[in-house]
Amino acid sequence: MGEQPTIERGGVRYERVGQEYLEQRKLRRHANWVLLWALGVGAVISGDFFGWNFGLSAGGFGGLLVATVLMALMYLFMVYSIAELTTALPHAGGFYSFTRSAFGPWGGYLVGVTDTIEYVITPAVIVVGIGGYMNTLFPQVPVWLWWILFYMVFVAINISGVEITLRVGLVVTILAMLILVIFYIGAVVSGAFSWDLVFNIEPDPDRAGSSTFLPQGFYGIFAAIPFAIWFYLAIEELPLAAEETHDVVRDMPRGLIAGIFTLLALSVFTLVFNSGVNGGAKQIGESGAPLADGFQAVFGAGATTTVLTLIALTGLIASFHTIIYAYGRVIFALSRAGYYPRFLSVTSPKTHTPHRALIAGAIIGLLCAVIIDQFGTGIVGAALLNMAVFGAVISYAAVMLAYIRLKLTRPELPRPYKSPFGIPGAAIGAVLAIVALFATFSIQDYRPGVLGVAFFLVIALLYFALYSRHRLVAQAPEEEVALILEAEKELRHQFVELESEEERRRMEEQAR
């Protein structure tokens, strides 16, 4: 093919590729706002089945309630901000696209890496949970066979086409929501729910401000923040579907906003009703399957283990399936732009899905599952389980700062949809994200996650600095738009400088 012309800019080198390169990396549009809603809710809904409840032990019901309100505000402001950004920059890169335009290649790449960590690690954690549930049903089957089976099935669905991927996501999401609604209604109708059980954690006398409402005092609010995030983690994946959405301007904001309000309602009902059944907040806060405990309290001991297991699996499968979609698109976008090896972004000629990215993410996820299984109770396991949360919070702060920067430096950028909260909302969201970042240090099991993220970021930065920054692709949509915006800004500055020079000469002439 010969050597391609290059562009040097900001310490990175762009290569110009032929049209054939982009033709091999095309996605197919299919999503509407309902399918986007299901994609977003499905990615998150496993958080209503497990994970959130450990916040009860960290801060009691009151501490987790206040933490949930704070995180709900953060996600609400972020959702409206990224709804605006997606209509302005509708590319498959999502957060990487937004931060690339705001902070340049280095900033975009860092956020792309943190998103990759979040979306590759999370399915690995979920599949370990799925394997554990399946092992209770079929103890004779090695657990690793379930990991491989579930990855094979759901990666195959994702490769088969975006149509079937989104439809399967819609079905499993609705089923998971119905299961939650049945529990909410059952908890009230059966009389299993009690407010006394909600507040049955004894106050810690050594904590300042401790009470029945805040057993761990005000510190409990701070400590419960990472667990409150589980109610909403991954709703932000929706912008990754921008290039597969029929009408991004109309459908993306509707899907995002409908999704976050659905999750807000589910988080409130789950927090209240699941905390007030069985052994109450004290027992639920330590449970590995809080919803299963809730169903036992509502329907009695007659409910079989098999039914309870299948109930729990529905929420896990919904999130497992939809987050596989997310990591496929993140890896695809960063590979198409040259940040990751380019061969990973080639799409299937028949289905136009990023099959190589999906398979690569599954292989890495399976390796992570092995590590989680082998070291799940030790420091390595804690790091892997919480790297997703830590990486996510970093990207949240970065994307809301990117929103503010683009508002100030790129006011001319077309924004078909505008957030009603604007810069103030993004600023509050960024502050809450930074608070959440510090909150991850409050739980000792979360601290190894910092080292895990730092390790991956160092490796990724070295790869970028030594190799991929010299091989970026100028025509990748995210990069092409950013380069155009940067060129326009430079031209405007040059024009202003020329005007200033002319004005100075005129003043000098008048003075003479």
Salt bridges, closest charged atoms under 4 A:
GLU8 OE2 - ARG13 NE 2.67
GLU15 OE1 - ARG342 NH2 3.02
GLU23 OE1 - LYS26 NZ 3.70
GLU84 OE2 - LYS407 NZ 3.14
GLU84 OE2 - ARG415 NE 3.07
GLU163 OE2 - ARG28 NH1 3.52
GLU243 OE2 - ARG336 NH2 2.72
GLU244 OE2 - ARG329 NH2 2.71
ASP247 OD2 - ARG250 NE 3.61
ASP251 OD1 - ARG250 NH2 3.23
GLU412 OE2 - ARG492 NH2 3.66
GLU478 OE2 - ARG336 NH2 3.14
GLU479 OE1 - ARG100 NE 2.80
GLU486 OE2 - ARG100 NH1 2.93
GLU490 OE2 - ARG9 NH1 2.91
GLU501 OE2 - ARG504 NH2 2.40
GLU501 OE2 - ARG505 NE 3.33
GLU502 OE2 - ARG505 NH1 3.72
GLU503 OE1 - ARG506 NH2 2.46
GLU508 OE2 - ARG504 NH1 2.50
GLU509 OE1 - ARG512 NH2 2.71
